[in-house]
C-alpha cells in the first residue's frame, strides 16, 4: 500500500510527498495518533526501466531524501530494502519488461542485459551508499532476498511480528510466466505495431492472465552463458563488498551477505533458452485464443449476426407454439446476452 505517496508519471516515477491536505491522508492521520504504519511499493526508490532501460534507480537517493523530509518530523522513520543477487534479479526484470511491452516496446534480452549492467546502481553497494548518505545508517535496514528466505516472514520479524500460520504455506501471488509466454507477448507486441493495435498486448494480458510457473522457469536463462557469467561475477564481488556496508545499517547482518557471496563464487550459468523468436508457442497461443474466443461474439462487428439469430429463433417459436412463444423467446435472449 503506497497510500498516495507514489507517482507513476514516467518523468517523476517514485516516491512523492503527500497531497496538499496531508492531514486527510490515512497514513498521516494514524501517525499523528501514535500508530505505526507500513508503506510498501517496489517503485518508491524509482524504477530500473523507467524512464528508460538502464535507469536502475538512478535518483534513489533523491527519493529517499524526500521520504526523510516528509516523515522525519512526523514519526520515527525507517527504510527497509530487500536486495536480490543481480543474476536472479535481471531474469525477473526482463520478464517484467516484456509484460510491460505495451508501453515500453520490445528489446532484445542481450541488449537489455548490457544496458542494465552499465548502470551505476547495478552494483547494490553504490545504491546502499547513496541511501546511507540520504537517510543515515540509523534509518536504513538492508535485507537479503535469496533462495530459502521467506521475505514475508523476514519483513514481519523486522516489525517484531510473527508470520500468521495461515500464511506459512501460501503460494506466491506474483508468479513468473513461462519463457514461451514471454516470447508470445513479445511477438504480439511486435505484430500490434505493424497493424496499429497499440493496446493489443495490454488486453491480451488482462483477458488471458499470465501462465503459471512451469518446470522450465528458473532452470534456464533468457541470457547466453557468457552474459550470465558476467552477472554472476558482478554479483559475487558486489555482495562481498555489501557486507561491511550492511554492518553500518540498523539490524545489519553482514554474515548473510558474505555467505551469499561465497555461494555465488561457485555458481554456474544455466542453459540458454535461445532466441525468443525461435520458440515453439503452440500451447501458449492455444491458451490465449481459448481465453479470447468468448469475447468475440460480443464485438460490435457481430451484432447484426446475433440479432438475425434472435429474430430467427423468435420466428420459430411463433410458428411452433404461438400461444407460449414469448416466454421461451425471452429466456433464449437472456442466455445469449450473458
Steps between C-alpha positions, in 0.01 A plus 500: 500500500651835399203714622551761230872551566592352160527677165465289185588777254800382292689825557442489876458129577545426870421635845324834516390718790138471610224723357462860620251399770733241653289488816233315302734218391429185712872439557558848640189484718610170651855620560370813673310273739814305588434194281767315300442493124658289225511646149607263226564548129778354288516833316566729797869529406421535131521228237761301312337560160312831528554742335743278305675163512816536708353761734529265800383724784727785390318752721449266797697734726269789416193283560631385838580859595140595415376227733720629779394860440133408525496233770806603703304761695179295519613170653804272540581401144668186367571387145508123445672383181509142364773410252520203263818369335532679168490194274169389656358851509576569133318186381187614684545858382516399133184292537328804652631719218332278240172511695524878487564490127174676418645820646876446480555321170700193413869448578742214439598325827873537432467875434282527810763328716788709366319832550393406852848379604649836396286688754692630806244362745507154344753441774291506816794635702463834319125501561545432872770769523260753343225405744737524797589852389131590467338354812788392725600160637251517789203511260610244237440124526644281221390138468593221256228361273656164416392139457373348823393832653129557557496875436156549656609326819831686500332839456257429782796411722639849430171630641531261797197306375451131428372355175135385537472119461254541210777666296768237563423301187343770288617498139652799328251750361747645250583186300745498213362433151649220293773599253263398221237740633761776512593422138133508395445838666809631322367388163154642568654837575703494178196404288281758671742772391474385138119495507455815709344320798671697775331332798487140371762371744335676793163337430657160430646504852177629655278235336729198509703573810849361541587133467597346831854392580621218282775249561721700265484821702816536709683216325598689186600857419395771257867597476793317335750333730769768453252769614397283796865461600537880499194534719615234746849653523355845565260364763773304682732800538215740575351289777841459663535880500147539635586324826697785665242755380215296645686482829452878527122479455234437758461130587776427252585132441814500283550123536197432280654710221842336536342153483313598183821635346675171577221302331508730198872436446417137425181566301473367146301648210169340407423361155418776251140496380594633160345776296139579594404514130595134457286356783204272433193681633220254411382443858513867602332621180220243540451607863472865397259432211276288723487782757422764237232314299212562746545875444474476123123465491455823700699704246283767326607354167288191568192680637297468173576127492382456860184702439412295193545184706265633768244591234511150349454343843201722579344418161543128564329529840206689347448230242554204734300624800342847443316501836816447706760664274583797723644312801741269311609788275587723797684214671705445184583872480617503862731204438649657190577840649677371811 
